Amino acid sequence: MSKSLSEVDREVYGYIQNEIGRQRDTLGLIASENYTSKAVMEAVGSPLTNKYSEGYPGKRYYAGNEYIDKIEMLAIERAKKLFGTVHANVQCHAGAIANFSVLFSLMEFGEKFMGLELSQGGHLTHGSPVNFSGKLYKPVAYAVDKETEMLDYDEVKKRALEEKPKVIIAGYTAYPRQINFKSFREIADECGAYLLADISHFAGLVAGGALPPVSPYADVITTTTHKTLRGPRGAMALACRDEELGKKVDKAVFPGTQGGPLDHVIAGKAVAFHEALQPEFKEYAEQIIKNAKALADELMALGFRLVSGGTDTHLILINLTDKGITGKEAQIVCEEAGIILNRNTIPYDTKSPFITSGIRIGTPCLTTRGMKESEMKEVAGFIKRVIDNPQDAEVKKKVREEIKELCSNFPVY
């Protein structure tokens, strides 16, 4: 029991060391990823993983939860303070579980909800036919404007009044613009719907004050904790103003959708929330957006077409239609050069989600490393050189070497 991983399992240990090297030497541009602090990792790797604690603080089904209760209550209070809500459930294992739990608490199976068209930035749990959201409920979609590639709130309102959904979801995985939650609140009120804000991608920007608060407008907020919030992999659900609604969400999480919580991960969440409450996190959140805008501006100057013409957040969506390369091909060749990003559909894409006409990038990881606007210009240049020369092995090799040198000046840990 006292042996280290390197002594017990050299194979797994070796792969972990390789992954550490990959993170160290490449540019992490996947918008849904980030690097946690050592403090968060220490909590997640703690002996709290040994404990079983079905239930909630003060109401457990097992003995021995005195300190587990204290840790979970810390996480709850910090989450409520961060997002200005009356309730927080920090037990959700993942964003999909958080969304399932909230829909489970707000609707009966077969009832209708409305979210953004999946190919235009909506999430799998916002109505995909292969997901629980599309199988157990009746999803209807709204779309972005074909010309501006932004939300047209008048059109969303028109769609909502036509369909009369029980729940409206606002918050997306590939929409680079700030969302007007006040308009969504007015739309939800007019058609008698609950408003679910899925802020998984930009929760850290809200927590840090770089984007406006969401709690004055939403009924329920769901978010992952590992993206811009820079915590461990996991999620939570928050009732904004109605404590009774919060109790319904709690029942939907446990025993509705999952059993024992991951106490070590909840401890990591508590640490991440504490970090997000510090003044320096505000600077970090603001820098994420500054970096995204700088990267977007340089990409456009280099001839790339960006969906909606730019960004207000951490996220940039690049339309590759005029570059003679698909999103899938771009993802592969960029990875070969040390640029880690993902293929992504663009609004009204003519290619399948497995191929796509676009790529999605984000600045949380690079900002965590300490990079700023000047480095974003370099990053844009790397992307251009690879996209313009996808079959040139020498170009990719040279870019990879330059990226490794740049990364050495901004260590992850």
N, C-alpha and C positions, 0 to 999 in steps of 0.2 A: 504493500500500500504506500510505502514511502518512496518508491522509485519514481524517477522523472519520466516524462514522455519519451525522451531520447533513449532511455534505457529500456522501456517497455515495448515501444513500437517504433522502430527506426523508419519504417516505411511512411507512416502517417507524419512523423516528425519531419522527415525529409520533404514531403509535399508542403507542409506548412512553411518551412524555411524557403522553399521555392516561391510560394505565394507572397511571402513577405518581400522577397526580392523583386517580384513582378510589380507589387504596389509601389515599391521604392523607386523603380527605374522607368516607370511609364507614366503617361499623363492620364489621370482618371477624369474622364469627361462625361461619364454616365450621370445624367441629371438626378437619378434616384439613389445615388451612392454618396457615401462620405466616409471620413475616418473618425472613429471615436477617440476619446482621450484615453490615456493609460489608466486613469482613475475609473472610467466606465468599464474598461476591460477587466480591471482588477475585481470589480464588483461582480461582473458576469462570470468570471472564473473562480468565484469563491465557493466555499462549502455550503452556501445557501441552496445549491443545486440538490443537496441531499434531503431537503425537507418536503413533505407533502402537506398542503394547506388548503384543501378544498373549502370553499366558502369565502367569507369576507372577514375583515378584522373584527374581533369580538364574537364572531359567529362561525367558527371553524368546525369541521367534522373530525378533526384530529387534535390530539394534545401536542404541547410543545411549541406553540406558535407565538409565544410572548414577544420575541424580537422580530419575527416575521411580520406581526401585526404593526409594530412600530415603524418598520421600513415601508410597508405598504401605505400606511397613513401619511408618512412623509411624502411619498411619491404623489399621493392624491392631493394633498394640500398644495404642494408645489405646482402641480399641473393646473389646479384651479386658479392659483395666483398668476401663472404665466398667461393663461388665456381668458381670464375674467369670467369664469363660469361658476355655477353653484354646485356642480357635480363633476366627478371624474371617475371613470373605471379604467384602471391601469393594467388590468389582467389580460387584455386581448393579446393573443399570441402573434397576430399578423393583421395587416390592414384589411384583408379579405374577411377575417373573422369579425373585425370591428364593424365593417359594413353589413355583414350578414346579421350580426346581433342587433344593429339598429333597425334594419328593415324588418327583422323578426319581431321587434318590439312595437313597431309603428303600423304594420300591415298584416292582414290575413293573406294566406297563400292565394294566389290568383288575382290579387288586387293590382292596380296599375300604379307605376311610378314613372318618372320622366328624368332622363339624363342626356348628356351630350352624346351624339353619334360617336360610336367607338372608334371609327376610322379617322375621326377629327380630333381625337384627344381624350375621349372618355376611357374609363378603366374597365377591365374585364368584369368587375363586380357591379358595373353600372348598366348591365343589361345584355351581356354576351349570351347568345343562345346555347353555348356549351357550358355556361357557368350557372351556379344556383340561382343567380339573379334573373336569368332568362328562362330557367326551367320552372322555378317555383312561383314567380311573379309575372306580371304582364308589363314589360318595358316598352315605352314609347320614347322616341328620340327627338331632340331639337338639334339644330345645325348652326354652324358659323356661316356668315355671309360669304358668298362665293367670290365676291370682288375684294372685300377688305380682309377676309379670312379671320374676322373677329366676330364676337357675339353681337347680334342685333337684338337688343332687349325687347323691342317692340314685336319682333317675330317670335321670340321665346314666349312672350306674354300671349300672343295670338294662339300659339300651339298649345299652351297650358290651358287656356280657356276652352279650346276645342276638346281637349282630351280629359280634363278634370282629374289629374293624377292625385293619388293619396299623398305621395312624396315627390318632391323635386330635389334632384341632386345637383349641386354646384361645386366645382372643384375637379381638376383634371390631371392627366399624366403628360399631356403634350400640348398645352395651350400656353403660349409665352406671354400673355397679357394679364394685367391685373383684372380681377373679377369685381364687378359692382354688386356686392352683396345686398346693398340697400335696394337696388332694383329687383333683385331676386326675392327679397322679403315682401316687397309690394306685390309682385306677381303671385307668390305663394298665398298671401292674404286674400287676393282677389279671387283665386280659384279654390280656396279652402284647403290648401295642402300644407304639410309639414315641409320645412326646408332643412335638408341635410347638407352640411358643408363638409366635403371631403377635402381637407387641406393637407393631405399627406405630403405633397411635394413642397409646399411653401410654408409649412408650420413654423419652421425656424425663422423665417422672414417676418411672420406675424409676431412670434414671441419676442423677437429682437426689435420690433417697432419699425422695421423697414417697409412693411406693408400694413395697412390699417387693420384694426381688430375686427374679428368676425362674429364674436359672441353677441353683440347687440342685435344681430340680424338673424342668425341661424337658430333653429330649435335644438339641433344636435350637431356636434362636430365630431368627425372621425379623423384620425391621423395616424400615420406610422411615426415611429420615433427615431428612425435611422437615416433620414434624408437630411434636409437642411437643419433639422433639430439636433443632429450630430450625436444621437444616443445609440443604444443597442438595437438590434433588429427586434421589432415588436410593434405594438400599436396601442391605442386607447380610444375611448369614446367618452365624450363630454356632453352633458345636458346643460344648455346655456343659462336658462332662467327658471326652469320648472323642475323642482326636486322630485316630484312624483314621476315625471318622465324619466328622470335619472334612475329611480327605483325600477322602472320597467326595463331600462337598458341593462341594469345589473342582473336582473332575472334572466334576460335574454342571453347574456354572456355566460353566467353560471346559475342554474344548471342547463340553460337553454342550448348552448352551442359548444361548450368545452368544460372539461373537468378541472383538475388541479392546475393552479397558476404556476408559472415559471418564476419562482421566488428570486433566483439569482438575476434574472433579466429585469424583474421589477426593481431590484436594487440598482441595477445599471441605469434604469429609467430615472430613478430618484436622483442619482448623481448627475445625469445629463440635465435634468430640470434645474438642479441647483446651479450648474454651470451656465445655463441659459438665463438665469435670473441675475447674473453678474453684469456690471456695466460694459465689460469688454465684449460680451456677446452681441450687444447692440452694434458695436463697431464692426464686428464680424459679419452680421447680417447685412449691414449697409454695404460692406465691401463686396459681398457676393453679387449684389445687384450692380455696383459700379463695374466689377469685372465682367459681368455678363454684357452690359451695355458697351464696354470697350471692345470686347471680343466680337460682338455683333457688328459694331461700326467698322471694325477692321475687316471682317469677312465681307461685308457689303462693298467696302472700298476695293477689295480684291476680286470683286465680280460675282460673289455668291448671292443667290436670291433667297432671302429669308422669309418664311411664312409670316404674314402680317406686317412685314417690313421692319421687324426688330423685336425688342423684348422689354418688358417691365419687371421681369422677375429674374430667376436664376437660370432660366431655360431658354434655349434657342433651337428652332426647328429649321433645318436647311432643305430647300427644294433643289434636288439635283437633276431635275428634268433636262435642263440645258447643258449638263456636263457630260452626257453620254455614259453615265455610270448609274447603276441602281444603288439603293440603300444597302442592300445585302453585300454587294461587291465593295462598296465604300467601307463598310464596317470591317470586312476581311482585310483589305489592303492597309487600312489605317492601323489595325492591330499589329500587322506585320512590321509597321514602322514605330510601334510603341505608343500609339494614340488609341485609347480605349473609349469607344462610343457605341451607340446602338442604332441600327436601322429603324426607321419609323415611318408610318404612313403620314401623308400630308393631306390636307383637306381636299376632298374629291379626287383622291388618288385613283389612278387607273391600274395600278399594280396591286398584287395580293399583299396581305400583311406579312407574308414570309419573304417577299422580295422588296417591296416598297420603293417609292420614289424619293425618299428623304432620309436624313439622319438627324438624331436628337442629341444635343450636347448641353452640358450644364457646368456651372462654375463652383459648386460647393467644395469639391475635393481640392481643387487648386487653391481656393481661398483658404481652406484649412491649412494647407502647406505654407501659406504666407505669400503667395504670389499676388501681384497687383496688376494695374492696368498695363504697364510696360511689358510684362510677361505675356499678357493676353495677346498683344500684337505679335509676339513671337509664335504663340500657339496658332494663331490664325494663319501665319505663314507656313508653319509645318503642315497644317491641314491642306492648304492650297497646293503645296509641292507634291503631296502624295496623291490627292484627287486628280491633279493634272497629269500625273505620270504613274498610273496605277500598276503598270507592268514593268516599270523600271526598278530592278532589284537594287541597283546602286543608289538611286535616289532614296529608296526606303531605308537602306542600310545607313546612309549618311544622316538622314533625319533621325533615325533611332539613336545614333551616337550623340547627336546634338541634344536630343531630349534627355538622354541619360545624364549628360553634363549639366543641363539646366536643373534637372531633378535633384542632383547632388547638392545644389545650393539651397534646396528647400526640402530638407528631410521630413518624412512623415512622422517618425518617432525618434 
